[in-house]
Amino acid sequence: MQRKGTRVTFKCKTKEECDLKKAEFDNKEINKTLKKGKGVCENYAKLFERMCNIAGINCYYVSGYTKSEAFQIGKMGYLNHAWNVVVLDGIYYYFDPTWTAGGCTRNEDGELDKFHKKYNDYYWMTPIDKLSRNHYPKDTTWIKNAVYLKELFKNNPFIDNSIIAKIEILTPKTGVIEAKLGDTLNFVFRYKNEMDKIQINTNSRRNPSVWYKTKTDYIVNEKVLSKQQYVDYTRDDDNIRFNYVIKEKPISYLEILFDYRLVIKYKIKISN
């Protein structure tokens, strides 16, 4: 057996021998995950698959691409994740046991830090139109939706994971916006939570961050707060609407902030 990253290969002479070695390896990894109470995405997905199959539920292991960073707009993301598909009465249900269990924070250098347990049911029995915001299977056999295309997945807007369960982007749905100087971009979101201020940052025009870090907390800088610029918007129940005119060039991205926190990001392509 050889392990290359998250990929495991076996040296064997026949398919039957390979299948046997793979089953033995999976059993060992599942038992290790149960014993230690932790594992990587592959371990979570394999364990969930085994538990479902023992219960007589048709569950399958799926590997594929995920995106969780703003710079991945227009890209496929990383082919380094695993999740599950459960099939009941011919209907596909999608589960990501790893992301449901919690996530990793980042240190001051932006590197992934330790894992924090925090239940997130957005990734549990997720409809395909929601899962496709940041998941795409390597094997498209697991896609049972005609509009779930690779190009659409690549061009999804970035949505911060802290609000992804609470927001629906009505327009523009693509994360790669082609525009000209003077164009007016129309934004419409459906957002369930309370929110007061909306801001827009671009690479040419930015609001300085209102937060500064102490040893124990993040504090608001009142002087910087007084210099912030805001977007006029309307809200009708959960529907939020506002416009933005492309005035500056070059502009390559557009960030939307709710109450001083980045929640959505678009890539902008300016044409002549």
Backbone as a ProteinNet text record, in pm:
[ID]
protein_1_A
[PRIMARY]
MQRKGTRVTFKCKTKEECDLKKAEFDNKEINKTLKKGKGVCENYAKLFERMCNIAGINCYYVSGYTKSEAFQIGKMGYLNHAWNVVVLDGIYYYFDPTWTAGGCTRNEDGELDKFHKKYNDYYWMTPIDKLSRNHYPKDTTWIKNAVYLKELFKNNPFIDNSIIAKIEILTPKTGVIEAKLGDTLNFVFRYKNEMDKIQINTNSRRNPSVWYKTKTDYIVNEKVLSKQQYVDYTRDDDNIRFNYVIKEKPISYLEILFDYRLVIKYKIKISN
[TERTIARY]
83.7	0	87.4	46.9	114.6	11.5	47.4	-41.3	24.8	-46.1	-0.1	-105	-74.9	-174.6	-292.6	-413.8	-532.6	-561.8	-477.7	-500.2	-419.8	-484.9	-419.9	-419.1	-303.5	-293	-242.7	-282.6	-246.1	-172.2	-72.5	-3.4	-71.1	-129.2	-198.7	-202.9	-225.9	-220	-356.4	-463.1	-596.7	-691.3	-805.3	-905.7	-958.4	-977	-1027.2	-930.3	-800.1	-699.8	-701.4	-715.6	-721.7	-844.9	-959.3	-1082.8	-1069.2	-1003.2	-984	-893.6	-783.9	-691.5	-758	-839.8	-909.9	-1008.4	-1081.6	-1178	-1107.5	-992.9	-915.6	-866.5	-820.8	-773.3	-887.8	-1003.8	-1119.5	-1162.4	-1164.6	-1202.2	-1106.7	-979	-878.2	-897	-920.1	-937.5	-1065.7	-1173.7	-1300.9	-1286.7	-1223.3	-1203	-1114.8	-1012.4	-924.7	-1002.8	-1090.8	-1171.8	-1264.7	-1327.4	-1417.1	-1341.1	-1223.5	-1144	-1093.4	-1043.6	-986	-1090.7	-1206.3	-1310.4	-1280.5	-1192	-1158.9	-1099.7	-1094.9	-1039.6	-1051.1	-1006.5	-1018.1	-1147.3	-1174.8	-1302	-1324.9	-1219.1	-1230.4	-1279	-1227	-1267.3	-1413.4	-1454.1	-1593.8	-1688.6	-1656.4	-1744.3	-1750	-1636	-1633.6	-1712.1	-1697.2	-1769.7	-1919.9	-1961.2	-2104	-2160	-2083.1	-2124.9	-2145.2	-2052	-2061.1	-2182.7	-2204.1	-2317.4	-2450.6	-2462.4	-2585.7	-2607.7	-2502.1	-2515.6	-2552.1	-2499.3	-2536.8	-2685.7	-2737.3	-2879.4	-2968.8	-2908.9	-2987	-3018	-2943.7	-2963.4	-2856.8	-2898.6	-2804.3	-2727.4	-2602.3	-2518.1	-2387.6	-2337.5	-2219.3	-2117.7	-1993.1	-1879.6	-1851.4	-1837.3	-1814.3	-1692.3	-1602	-1488.9	-1506.3	-1449.3	-1465	-1402	-1445.1	-1391.3	-1475	-1408.2	-1478.5	-1410.5	-1490.2	-1437.6	-1480.7	-1384.6	-1414.9	-1340.7	-1272.6	-1192.9	-1236.8	-1226.9	-1271.7	-1191	-1062.3	-978.9	-1013.4	-1101.4	-1133.9	-1246.6	-1298.4	-1400.8	-1342.5	-1413.9	-1365	-1274.8	-1254.6	-1169.5	-1248.3	-1194	-1260.5	-1240.2	-1142.9	-1113.4	-1019.4	-1027.5	-934.1	-1003.6	-936.3	-986.6	-932.2	-988.8	-932.5	-1037.4	-1163.8	-1267.6	-1351.9	-1427.2	-1514.4	-1643.8	-1753.7	-1884.6	-1968.2	-2099	-2182.4	-2309.4	-2358.5	-2490.6	-2571.8	-2690.8	-2784.9	-2898	-2931.8	-3037.4	-3154.7	-3268.8	-3391.5	-3503.1	-3560.7	-3669.5	-3630.2	-3503.8	-3456.1	-3422.6	-3439.2	-3409.8	-3273.7	-3191.3	-3057.1	-3060.4	-2998.1	-2982.8	-2833.4	-2789.2	-2645.5	-2608.3	-2498.6	-2450.8	-2300.2	-2256.9	-2113.6	-2088.9	-2057.4	-2039.7	-1929.3	-1824.5	-1711.3	-1750.8	-1806.8	-1844.2	-1964.1	-2044.5	-2154.9	-2101.6	-1990.2	-1936	-1867.4	-1824.2	-1752.7	-1653.6	-1549.5	-1450.5	-1325.6	-1226.6	-1098.3	-1093.5	-1037.4	-1010.3	-873.5	-839.2	-709.5	-628.9	-497.7	-411.4	-382.6	-296.6	-268.1	-198.7	-137.5	-71.6	-166	-292.4	-390	-387.7	-308.3	-298.7	-406.5	-453.8	-556.3	-505	-588	-553.2	-630.4	-659.4	-724.2	-872.4	-926.8	-1067.2	-1155.3	-1268.5	-1363.7	-1496.8	-1547.7	-1677.3	-1788.4	-1867.6	-1982.1	-2079.4	-2189.9	-2286.3	-2342.8	-2341.1	-2390.2	-2480	-2610.9	-2702.1	-2722.4	-2657	-2665.8	-2612	-2512.4	-2449.5	-2505.1	-2622.9	-2684.9	-2814.8	-2821.6	-2937.7	-2960.5	-2853.4	-2852.8	-2909.9	-3003.7	-3051.7	-2936.7	-2946.5	-2835.9	-2807.1	-2911	-2887	-2810.9	-2818.9	-2742.3	-2601.2	-2591.5	-2459.7	-2369	-2428.1	-2348.8	-2283.1	-2315.4	-2246.8	-2097.2	-2061.5	-1919.5	-1873.3	-1955	-1916.3	-1940.1	-1847	-1865.7	-1796.7	-1870.8	-1811.3	-1717.4	-1612.7	-1520.1	-1592	-1675.1	-1754.3	-1893	-1923	-2050	-2170.7	-2147.5	-2259.2	-2348.2	-2287.1	-2361.2	-2434.5	-2435.4	-2509.8	-2644	-2749.5	-2884.2	-2958.3	-2892.9	-2952	-2890.5	-2972.9	-2922.2	-2848.2	-2879.7	-2816	-2690.5	-2657.3	-2539.5	-2417.4	-2371.7	-2263.6	-2131.4	-2022.1	-1889.2	-1862	-1902.4	-1875.6	-1952	-2074.5	-2152	-2087.2	-2039.9	-1971.7	-1846.7	-1766.6	-1644	-1674.2	-1784.1	-1812.9	-1908.1	-1930.9	-2014.8	-1952.5	-2034.8	-1980.2	-1926.8	-1834.4	-1790.7	-1895.5	-1938.2	-2029.2	-1963	-1948	-1884	-1966.6	-1897.9	-1966.6	-2052.4	-2023.3	-2100.1	-2243	-2268.6	-2404	-2463	-2391	-2433.8	-2571	-2606.3	-2736	-2849.4	-2815.5	-2916.7	-2941.5	-2862.5	-2873.3	-2893.7	-2972.5	-2990.3	-2963	-2872.3	-2839.9	-2935.9	-3017.6	-3113.2	-3053.2	-2971.2	-2899.7	-2786.4	-2671.8	-2631.7	-2589.4	-2635.1	-2605	-2462	-2406.2	-2268.7	-2170.7	-2061.1	-1959	-1859.1	-1869.1	-1780.9	-1867.5	-1858.2	-1942.7	-1864.3	-1918.5	-1859.2	-1934.8	-1861.7	-1926.2	-1838	-1896.5	-1824.3	-1829.3	-1738.2	-1742	-1875	-1937.9	-2067.9	-2184.5	-2160.8	-2269.4	-2318.3	-2448.1	-2507.5	-2531.8	-2472.1	-2492.2	-2606.8	-2701.1	-2816.8	-2799.1	-2808.7	-2792.9	-2924.6	-2966.4	-3085.9	-3053.2	-3068	-3043.3	-3167.6	-3184.6	-3284.4	-3207.2	-3221.5	-3140.2	-3231	-3215.7	-3307.2	-3274.3	-3148.9	-3106.7	-3121.3	-3112	-3109.8	-2974.9	-2977.1	-2855.1	-2879.5	-2777.3	-2794.8	-2721.6	-2590.6	-2508.2	-2463.2	-2462	-2404.1	-2294	-2182.1	-2070.5	-2020.7	-1954.4	-1889.6	-1743.3	-1656.7	-1513.1	-1470.9	-1380.3	-1317.8	-1167.1	-1093.1	-947.8	-905.8	-995.6	-964.3	-1017.1	-1119.2	-1180.7	-1225.3	-1161.5	-1189.7	-1218.1	-1307.4	-1325	-1219.1	-1147.2	-1050.4	-1122.6	-1060.2	-1121.7	-1145.8	-1263.9	-1297.2	-1245.7	-1192.1	-1151.2	-1000.4	-960.2	-819.6	-812.9	-708.5	-698.6	-616.3	-671	-595.2	-552.8	-494	-451.8	-570.2	-685.1	-798.9	-921.7	-925.7	-1050.8	-1026.2	-1133	-1131.6	-1211.4	-1154.1	-1214.1	-1242.3	-1353.3	-1387.6	-1304.2	-1242.8	-1167.2	-1265.3	-1299.8	-1402.5	-1363.1	-1235.3	-1189.1	-1209.5	-1174.3	-1193.3	-1342.4	-1420	-1564.1	-1630.6	-1583.5	-1643.4	-1616	-1521.8	-1484.1	-1542.6	-1627.9	-1682	-1784.7	-1792.3	-1892.8	-1988	-2116.2	-2218.8	-2300.5	-2370	-2454.1	-2599.7	-2672	-2816.1	-2885.6	-2973.4	-3043.4	-3187.9	-3269.9	-3407.9	-3425.9	-3514.9	-3542.7	-3692.6	-3742.6	-3883.1	-3889.3	-3923.3	-3914.1	-3769.3	-3746.5	-3610.4	-3537.2	-3604.5	-3544.9	-3469.2	-3341.4	-3253.2	-3212.4	-3224.8	-3190.6	-3101.5	-3000.1	-2918.5	-2845	-2794.6	-2722.7	-2580.8	-2495.9	-2359.2	-2316.6	-2269.1	-2224.8	-2073.7	-2031.2	-1888.3	-1828.9	-1755.6	-1698.3	-1547	-1483.7	-1337.9	-1280.3	-1160.4	-1087.9	-940.1	-866.5	-913.2	-987.8	-1084.8	-1154.1	-1158	-1111.6	-1102.8	-1190.2	-1232.9	-1323.5	-1413.8	-1521.8	-1617.5	-1659.7	-1639	-1674.7	-1797.2	-1886.7	-2004.3	-1991.1	-2006.4	-1993	-2126.5	-2164.5	-2278.4	-2223	-2256.2	-2210.5	-2060.1	-1985.7	-1838.6	-1770.5	-1845.9	-1786.7	-1811.1	-1704.2	-1714.7	-1807.3	-1909.1	-2002.3	-2009.5	-1990.6	-2001.7	-1893.7	-1840.3	-1739.3	-1762.8	-1743.4	-1754	-1621.8	-1598.2	-1486.7	-1541.9	-1474.4	-1522.4	-1427.9	-1485.8	-1409.6	-1462.1	-1378.3	-1417.5	-1379.5	-1478.1	-1452.8	-1451.7	-1388.6	-1378.6	-1508.7
-119.5	0	124.7	226.5	355.2	466	567.3	681.6	804.6	870.6	994.5	1101.4	1187.6	1286	1214.7	1236.2	1166.8	1041.5	1013.3	898.5	779	662.7	539.2	441.5	384.1	284	152.7	40.5	-92.3	-169.2	-246.2	-335.5	-472.1	-514	-642.6	-696	-825.6	-891.1	-900.9	-907.3	-921.7	-819.4	-798.8	-706.3	-755.6	-886.7	-943.1	-915.9	-929	-902.6	-754.9	-666.9	-522.8	-488.9	-547.5	-522.1	-567.2	-682.1	-733.7	-641.6	-597.3	-507.1	-373.5	-324.8	-199	-213.4	-325.2	-348.1	-356.6	-424.7	-435.2	-297.9	-217.4	-82.6	3.2	-2.6	75.8	36.4	-94.1	-140.7	-86.6	-89.3	-39.8	109.5	186.6	331.3	365.3	292.1	316.4	287.6	175.9	141.8	244.7	293.9	396	525.6	561.6	682.9	670.8	555.1	532.9	536.3	476.1	468.7	606	685.1	815.8	926.7	902.6	1004.9	1120.8	1101.7	1207.7	1146.6	1226.9	1180.6	1289.4	1258.5	1353	1323.7	1401.8	1388.9	1248	1185.6	1049.7	953.6	969.6	883.3	905.1	1031.7	1063.7	1002.2	1020.7	972.9	820.2	754.6	608.1	552.6	616.7	572.7	590	704.5	728.3	628.4	598.6	499.7	363.5	323.4	193.6	187.8	293.1	295.9	286.3	359.3	354.3	215.6	157.7	26.9	-81.7	-71.2	-166.1	-154.8	-31	-6.2	-35.5	-81.6	-113.7	6	114.4	236.7	243.2	267.8	276.9	408.4	399.6	517.6	495.7	601.5	589.6	698.2	660.3	750.5	829.3	960.6	1047.7	1135.4	1142.2	1235.3	1345	1462.3	1569.6	1700.4	1806.3	1941.2	2018.1	2100.6	2195.2	2331.3	2435.6	2572	2640	2703.1	2772	2904.3	2947	3069.2	3164.6	3294.4	3395.5	3394.1	3359.3	3362.2	3250	3157.8	3043.8	3072	3194	3228.8	3211.6	3139.9	3113.4	2992.8	2923.7	2805	2686.9	2566.7	2446	2424.6	2489.2	2462.3	2344	2275.7	2166.4	2030.9	1936.6	1799.3	1722.4	1748.3	1689.1	1661.6	1645.4	1629.4	1505.8	1462.4	1346.2	1370	1321.6	1332.2	1212.1	1217.1	1099.2	1133.9	1032.6	1038.3	921.2	951	847.9	841.6	720.3	702.5	629.9	699	642.6	656.2	543.9	544.3	620.4	605.5	668.7	815.8	871.8	1013	1025.9	1120.9	1142.2	1247.2	1211.2	1303.4	1316.9	1439.9	1468.1	1503.3	1442.3	1460.7	1487.4	1584.6	1606.4	1596.1	1476.1	1457.5	1543.9	1570.4	1648.6	1793	1857.6	1998.3	2015.5	1910.4	1915.8	1919	1851.4	1838	1963.6	2052	2172.5	2216.8	2286.1	2335.6	2384.7	2417.9	2466.3	2618.6	2676.2	2819.5	2843.1	2970.4	3005.8	3088	3069.9	3147.9	3284.5	3362.8	3498.1	3498.8	3388.2	3377.6	3327.1	3304.3	3255.9	3106.3	3034.7	2889.7	2822	2705.7	2633	2592.4	2619.7	2588.1	2462.7	2447.9	2326.4	2321.6	2200.2	2175.4	2210.3	2275.4	2310.4	2241.4	2168.6	2103.1	2207.8	2210.8	2301.6	2247.3	2193.4	2129.5	2230	2192	2277.5	2194	2203.7	2116.7	2159	2267.1	2305.7	2194.5	2121.4	2017.3	1878.1	1874.1	1745.9	1732.1	1635.6	1615.3	1741	1787.9	1914.9	1899	1984.3	1980.4	2009.9	1956	1967.7	2112.9	2198.6	2337.8	2412.7	2365.3	2425.6	2367.4	2235.5	2171.4	2222.6	2252	2291.7	2428	2500.9	2627.7	2606.7	2492	2471.6	2325.8	2236.7	2096.8	2056.4	1978.7	1923.3	1787.5	1679.2	1545	1519.8	1444.1	1404.4	1315.8	1225.8	1136.3	1197.9	1246.3	1316.2	1222.4	1093.2	1000.1	1045.4	1112.1	1153.6	1285.8	1337.6	1460.8	1423.6	1448.5	1423.5	1556	1649.8	1781.3	1840	1867.7	1909.4	2042.3	2127.7	2260.1	2261.5	2148.5	2141.1	2114.9	2216.7	2203.3	2251.3	2196.6	2231.8	2381.2	2439.5	2581.5	2669.2	2630.1	2705.1	2695.1	2575.1	2556.8	2644	2644.5	2725.3	2872.7	2920.7	3063.7	3106	3018.2	3057.2	3174.4	3267.1	3369.6	3305.4	3372.7	3328.9	3371.5	3277.7	3307	3257.1	3344.6	3304.4	3196.1	3095	2980.1	3016.8	3129.7	3169.2	3209.9	3247.5	3289.4	3206.3	3107.7	3036.9	2971.7	2931.2	2868.1	2969.4	3096.3	3198.9	3290.1	3275.8	3369.2	3295.8	3356.7	3308.4	3425	3404.7	3509.2	3497.2	3600.1	3599.8	3659.2	3763.6	3821.5	3911.1	3910	3818.6	3683.4	3576.8	3443.1	3400.1	3449.9	3414.7	3497.3	3435.7	3505.8	3579.1	3561.7	3630.9	3726.2	3854.5	3956.2	4028.9	4030.3	4106.5	4238.1	4349.7	4481.3	4583.8	4700.6	4814.3	4929.9	5024.1	5144.3	5215	5253.7	5319	5224.7	5093.2	4996.7	4998.6	4973.4	4960.5	4813.1	4763.6	4625.3	4621.3	4531.4	4516.8	4393.1	4410.6	4301.1	4276.9	4150.7	4111.7	3985.1	3991.7	3876.9	3849.3	3724.8	3688.3	3645.3	3723.4	3702.5	3695.2	3589.5	3563.2	3641	3678.2	3738.2	3890.2	3946.7	4091.8	4144.5	4264.2	4325.3	4475.1	4556.5	4701.5	4768.8	4751.3	4822.2	4730.7	4787.2	4719.4	4807.8	4744.9	4816	4738.6	4809.2	4746.9	4788.1	4689.6	4712	4658.7	4727.6	4677.1	4692	4641.1	4656.6	4801.9	4886.3	5027.6	5119.2	5074.1	5158.3	5070.9	5090.4	5004.3	5086.3	5032	5083.4	5018.9	5096.9	5035.3	4951.2	4844	4755.8	4829.6	4809.7	4877.4	4799.3	4679.6	4593.4	4599.1	4597	4571.2	4466.7	4386.6	4269.3	4299.3	4262	4263.6	4120	4097.8	3961.8	3868	3924.4	3838.6	3858.9	3967.3	3997.3	4090.6	4113	4213.3	4334.4	4453.7	4577	4669.4	4745.7	4840.9	4967.6	5010.5	5135.5	5248.4	5329.6	5432.2	5537.3	5570.8	5670.2	5619.5	5493.9	5434	5418.7	5386.5	5367.8	5493.6	5609.6	5736.3	5768.2	5696.5	5724	5622.7	5534	5429.8	5485.7	5421.9	5455.3	5337.4	5369.3	5265.7	5269.1	5159.7	5145.1	5166.2	5244.4	5258.4	5133.4	5076.9	4955.9	4960.1	4875.8	4859.7	4716.7	4700.1	4566.1	4546.3	4442	4404.3	4262.3	4249.4	4120.5	4070.8	3958.3	3904.3	3949.5	4022.2	4059.9	4192.1	4187.9	4304.8	4342.8	4472.7	4521.5	4644.7	4649.6	4770	4766	4881.2	4893.1	4942.1	4916.1	4967.9	5004.4	5127.5	5175	5156.5	5093.2	5074	5207.5	5272	5403.1	5399.7	5304.1	5303.8	5192.9	5215.2	5115.7	5128.8	5022.6	4884.7	4836.8	4750.5	4684.9	4535.8	4454.9	4310.9	4228.6	4287.4	4214.8	4312.6	4258.9	4338	4256.9	4313	4247.2	4314.2	4234.3	4285.8	4251.8	4353	4337	4365	4279.3	4302.8	4335.7	4452.5	4494.6	4473	4518.6	4524.8	4389.1	4287.7	4154.5	4108.2	4058.2	4008.7	3887.6	3894.3	3782.3	3726.9	3813.2	3769.9	3839.8	3768	3829.2	3787	3882.5	3859.5	3894	3828.2	3863.7	3951.4	4061.3	4155.2	4155.6	4146.7	4159.1	4280.1	4382.9	4505.2	4495.6	4515.4	4514.3	4656.7	4676.9	4810.5	4849.9
0	0	0	-76	-77.7	-60.3	19.3	37.2	-24	-115.3	-176.4	-149.7	-50.4	-9.2	52	-4.5	44.5	-37.6	-137	-223.9	-175.7	-171.2	-128.6	-245.4	-275.3	-381.4	-322.5	-386.5	-337.7	-447.4	-406	-497.8	-491.4	-602.6	-604.5	-747.8	-759.9	-889.9	-956.9	-878.8	-936.1	-874	-939.7	-887.8	-753.5	-742.2	-616.9	-502.2	-530	-426.8	-387.4	-486.5	-458.1	-375.1	-411.4	-337	-192.1	-171.2	-36.1	44.7	-15.4	54.7	86.1	-6.2	16.8	131.9	135.1	242.8	378.2	382	506.3	551.3	454.7	487.6	540.2	473.6	517.7	658.4	686.4	820.3	926.2	895	988.7	1014.6	907.9	921.7	996.7	969.6	1038.9	1187.6	1222.3	1364	1434	1363.3	1420.5	1446.8	1352.9	1368.9	1488.9	1503.8	1617.6	1749.6	1750.4	1872.9	1915.6	1819.6	1851.8	1858.9	1795.9	1795.9	1704.1	1607.8	1513	1386.9	1281.7	1155.6	1051	929.2	818.7	743.9	639.3	568.6	514.8	465.7	413.5	521.9	643.8	754.9	792.5	799.6	832.4	729.2	601.5	495.1	490.6	511.3	512.6	631.1	746.6	865.4	845.9	791.8	769.2	668.5	564.1	465.2	530.3	615.8	682.5	775.9	853.6	947	872.7	761.7	683.3	623.8	569.6	506.6	606.9	728.7	834.4	864.9	857	884.9	764.3	654.9	536.2	448.7	466.9	388.5	279.6	157.8	46.2	53.4	94.5	111	35.6	-26.9	-110.5	-76.5	-89.8	-65.8	-193.1	-180.4	-296	-268.9	-363.7	-353.3	-457.6	-427.7	-524.1	-481.2	-547.7	-528	-425.6	-347.8	-261.9	-272.4	-242.1	-241.1	-111.5	-45.1	80.5	93.4	-14.3	-9.8	-120.3	-92.5	-188	-317.2	-310.1	-430.7	-528.8	-490.9	-576.2	-675.6	-677.7	-776.3	-916.5	-1002	-1137	-1146.5	-1033.6	-1029.9	-973.9	-993.7	-944.7	-795.8	-736.3	-596.3	-583.4	-469.4	-441.5	-453	-518.2	-526.9	-406.9	-289.9	-168.3	-61.1	-102.6	-1.6	-31.1	69.9	55.9	131.9	74.5	139.5	97.9	115.7	91.3	15	-57.5	-119.9	-66.7	-16.8	27.4	-74.5	-119.2	-218.5	-153.7	-148.2	-92.1	-194.5	-234.6	-333.5	-460	-499.2	-620.9	-607.8	-488.5	-465.3	-398.6	-446.8	-393.2	-282.1	-169	-56.3	-27.5	-2.4	9.7	153.7	199.9	336.7	334.5	412.2	433.9	584.3	634.1	779.1	838.3	761	813.2	837.5	737.5	751.7	844.5	859.2	955.4	1098	1121.5	1257.4	1308.1	1218.1	1261.2	1156.1	1199.9	1104.8	1173.9	1094.2	1146.1	1142.6	1245.9	1246.2	1182.4	1165	1107.7	1207.6	1204.5	1292.7	1229.8	1292.9	1244.7	1109	1071.4	941.2	832	869.5	773.3	752	832.4	818.2	903.3	855.6	929.7	1066.8	1166.2	1304	1344.9	1471.2	1519.2	1482.8	1484.7	1452.1	1571.6	1544.4	1649.3	1620.9	1718.4	1703.5	1704.8	1598.5	1591.6	1488.2	1535.3	1446.2	1346.4	1218.2	1110.6	1020.3	1040.4	966.2	821.1	779.1	637.7	547.6	596.4	515.7	545.8	606.3	641.3	564.3	475.1	388	303.8	243.2	171.6	30.7	-10.1	-149.4	-245.4	-365.6	-460.1	-497.6	-503.1	-540.5	-432.1	-308	-198.5	-191.6	-207.2	-202.1	-314	-428.7	-545.3	-529.2	-422.5	-397.8	-373.9	-312.4	-280.6	-289.1	-347	-366.6	-513	-567.5	-701.8	-707.4	-738	-735	-852.2	-824.6	-930.9	-1032.2	-982.4	-1066.6	-1084.2	-1203.4	-1225.9	-1227	-1205.2	-1186.9	-1072	-974.3	-855	-873.4	-994.3	-1022.5	-1084.5	-1013.7	-1064.4	-1079.6	-1146.6	-1166.7	-1293.2	-1392.9	-1523.5	-1519.7	-1421.7	-1418.4	-1331.4	-1272.5	-1185.7	-1273.7	-1344.7	-1440.7	-1382.3	-1434.4	-1384.2	-1399	-1511.5	-1535.1	-1435.6	-1402.8	-1303.8	-1166.6	-1132.5	-1004.3	-996.5	-1101.2	-1104	-1078.5	-1135	-1133.1	-1021.5	-924.3	-811.1	-735.1	-682.7	-593.7	-465.9	-400.8	-268.3	-166.5	-82.4	28.8	155.8	252.7	377.4	445.6	497.7	556	676.9	741.2	859.6	825.3	698.6	660.9	547.8	498.4	377.7	393.5	514.6	537.4	544.2	558.9	583.6	464.7	358.3	246.2	114	28.1	-108.6	-202.8	-296.3	-393.2	-511.2	-530.9	-640.8	-767.7	-751.8	-865.3	-815.1	-883.4	-991.9	-935.7	-999.4	-950.5	-981.9	-1089.6	-1123.9	-1042.3	-1005	-928.7	-1015.8	-1147.4	-1242	-1323.6	-1292.6	-1355.4	-1463.8	-1584.1	-1693.8	-1706.9	-1703.2	-1703.3	-1772.6	-1796.4	-1852.8	-1754.6	-1769.5	-1687.5	-1708.2	-1598.3	-1604.5	-1587.6	-1596.5	-1577	-1432.9	-1417.2	-1284.4	-1254.9	-1148.5	-1105.8	-1005.6	-1028.8	-940.2	-853.2	-722.6	-628	-554.8	-552.6	-478.2	-400.4	-268.7	-181.5	-97.3	-60.8	40.1	164.7	272	392.1	514.1	594.4	704.7	831.2	849.2	975.8	975	1095.2	1107.8	1060.8	1003.7	952.9	940.9	972.4	973.6	857.7	850.6	753.2	639.2	517.6	401.5	344.6	311.4	249.2	128.1	38.1	-76.8	-78.7	-90.1	-108.2	-244.4	-308.5	-430.6	-415.5	-512.9	-506.8	-528.1	-580.6	-602.9	-493.1	-422.3	-320.5	-203.4	-88.3	26.1	151.6	233.3	368.3	457.1	536.8	628.8	733.1	775.7	874.6	1005.7	1063.1	1189.2	1309.3	1284.9	1395.6	1417.5	1542.8	1573.4	1684	1679.7	1766.2	1890	2005.6	2129.8	2159.2	2275.2	2310.6	2329.2	2364.9	2398.8	2311.6	2231.9	2162.4	2043.7	1966.5	1861	1907.9	1892.9	1940.9	1822.5	1831.1	1725.9	1741.6	1632.2	1628.1	1595.3	1694.3	1678.2	1574.3	1566.1	1469.1	1327	1303.7	1171.4	1141	1242.9	1226	1170.3	1212.9	1170	1023.4	960.7	822.1	723.1	771.6	685.5	586.1	469	368.8	353.7	334.8	334.4	205.5	181	62.7	102.3	23.8	44.6	-8.6	70.4	27.9	75.8	17	62.3	110.3	206.2	257.1	269.7	205.7	212.1	265.8	395	464.8	455.9	389.3	379.8	253.7	165.9	37.6	48.3	14.8	21.2	-120.9	-153	-287.2	-278	-364.2	-377.6	-510.9	-552.5	-679.4	-655.3	-752.9	-748.1	-889.7	-906.9	-1037.6	-1049.8	-1159	-1184.8	-1230.1	-1141.5	-1172.1	-1188.5	-1123.3	-1120.4	-1207.8	-1255.7	-1334.2	-1300.9	-1278.3	-1290.7	-1165.9	-1185.3	-1075	-1106.9	-1015.4	-1041.2	-947.1	-835.6	-746.2	-672.7	-619	-542.1	-420.5	-302.8	-177.3	-116.8	-61.8	7.7	155	238.5	383.1	450.5	542.6	630.4	768.1	817.8	950.7	967	865.6	865.8	848.3	811.2	792.1	648	584.6	447.4	442.7	356.6	345.3	202.8	101.5	-37.6	-119	-217	-303.7	-447.8	-539.2	-682.8	-751	-862.8	-950.1	-1062.2	-1092.8	-1193.7	-1314	-1433	-1557.3	-1633.2	-1646.5	-1714.8	-1862.5	-1948.5	-2092.9	-2146.7	-2259.7	-2319.7	-2389.5
[MASK]
++++++++++++++++++++++++++++++++++++++++++++++++++++++++++++++++++++++++++++++++++++++++++++++++++++++++++++++++++++++++++++++++++++++++++++++++++++++++++++++++++++++++++++++++++++++++++++++++++++++++++++++++++++++++++++++++++++++++++++++++++++++++++++++++++++++++++++++++

